[in-house]
Amino acid sequence: MEPTANNTKFIINGGNPLRGVIKVAGAKNSATKLIVASLLTKDKCIFHNSPNKIKDLQVTTQICSLLGSKIKIGNGTLEIQTKEISNGIIDQELGNSTRIAILLAGPLVHRLGKAEIPIPGGCRIGSRPVNLHIEGLKKLGCNVSMNDTHYVFEADGLKGADIKLDFPSVGATENILIASIFAKGRTIISNAAVEPEIIDLIKFLQKMGAIIEISTDRKIIIEGVKKLYGATHRVIPDRNEAASFACAAIASKGDIIIEDAVQDDLITFLNTIRRVGAEYQVVENGIRFYYKCKLKPIAIETNVHPGFMTDWQQPFAILMTQANGISIIHETVYEKRFGYVEELKKMGAEIELYNNCLGGLPCRFASSQYYHSAVIKGPSKLKGAEINIPDLRAGFSYLIAGIIAEGESVINGAVYIDRGYEDIDIKFRNLGADIRRIH
Ligand code: EPU
C-alpha cells in the first residue's frame, strides 16, 4: 500500500502569505473509478479534466493496460478502450500499491467469469479491510476464495440482491455499484455512500446505458441491463485539493481564488471556514478564500458525505494551530488518521491525541484504544524543521505548516503527495510560496 520511498523532498522558506489564482485538477477519487467502469464496455470512453500526472491514476492505467486496455493520454484527456481482456490476474505489486484494484472484480467477472486481485493490506491511516466489498459481491452471486496473495472472484453471471452496508463505505458502494450493472434483476444498496465522486460514477454509468436510482435515504437502486456503450465524461474537480489549498491560503493569512472549486461539493467545508472566522466568496469560475481576522477555535467531527470529510481534517488541523483557543477534531472514519501529529510537534504545534470520542457522539471507535480525537491549542508560532511525510493528505498539511512557519523546513517524502496532487510545488510557487523540489 505504501509508495516506494525515494528521497525527493520539498524545501520551504516560510512566511509568505499565499496570493493569486490556481485551478484544481480533476478528482483522483473519481477519475480512477471511471477508468475501472470503462472496462464494462468494449467501446471507447473519453475523459476530460483527467488528472493524468498523479501517481494513483498512472498506476490504475498501468493495471488496465496489462489487462488489455488501449489507453491514449492527452493534455487533460484520457481515452481508453478495452476490446479484449487478455487475462484477469492483476499484477501483485501494482495491485498492492492502490485501493483501486479491488474495484476491478465486477468488470473482470463480467468479461471473463473470473478475477484474481491482490489482497489489499492496511496502510498508515488504518487497517482498511475490504469485508464489505466481499460480502456485497458474494450476495450478487460471486464465489470468493483466497490463495496466498490474491482474492479469486468467480461467477457465471451475477444476480441482483438486497445489500445493506454496515458502514457507508465509499469503496464498497462503488464496487457493488459497478458489479451490479449487469446483474439480473434489481440490486438495492442500503446505507450506501453518496460522496460526490460516487454521484460522478453514477452519472458516467448512466451515460454508458445503466439504470440507477438514488433515493434520499442512502439507497442506490440498480436495475440490471444487458449492455453498456462508450461515453464521454468530464471528471468532477477535486474537492479535496480545493479544501487543502483553501486551508493553506487562510493559514498563511492570504487570499486566493481556486478555479473550478464547486460550492455544491464543499457546503460543509464552507460553513466550517466561516465559523472559524475566515471568509469565502463564490465567484463565477470558482471560490475565493481569504483570511479576514483572528481565527476562532472550533470542534469538528469527520464523517461520511455530507459531513466534514476525513481528507480535510489534516489541512484543517494546521489551520487550527493558528486559531485563538482550543479546537477539537474527532475522526470517525479512519481509526489511525492522526499519525502525522508527532512530526508537527517538532515545528511547535501543540496537539494532544486522545482515545476517547471528544466533542461529539461516541463513534465506532469508542471502545477501542485508537487515538482518534485531537485537541489543538492555538495560536502557535510554527518554526521550520525537517519532517517525514506519512501519507497523502498529511503530506499536504506539512507543506502548509512549512509555508506558515518561520525559517526553513525540509519535508521528506514527496512521493506521497504526488499520489494525489498534480504539480503541487509549481502551484504553491504560483501563489507566492518559496518552495523547491529537490531530487
Ligand atoms: N471499511 C470497512 N470495510 C470495508 C470497507 C471500508 O471496515 O469493506 C472501513 C474502512 O476501514 C474505513 C471506513 O470504512 O475505516 C471508510 O472507508 P471507505 O471504504 O469509505 O474508504 P475508501 O473507499 O477506502 C475512499 C478514498 C479515501 C477517502 C475515503 C473516505 C479512494 C481511492 N479513497 O477510500 O481517500 O478518505 O474514501 O471518503 O477513493 C485519499 O484520497 O487519500 C483517501 C484516503
Residues whose N, C-alpha, C, O or C-beta is under 5 A from the ligand:
A	BS01	EPU	N29 R99 R128 P129 V130 N131 L132 H133 F167 P168 S169 V170 G171 A172 T310 D311 V333 Y334 L392
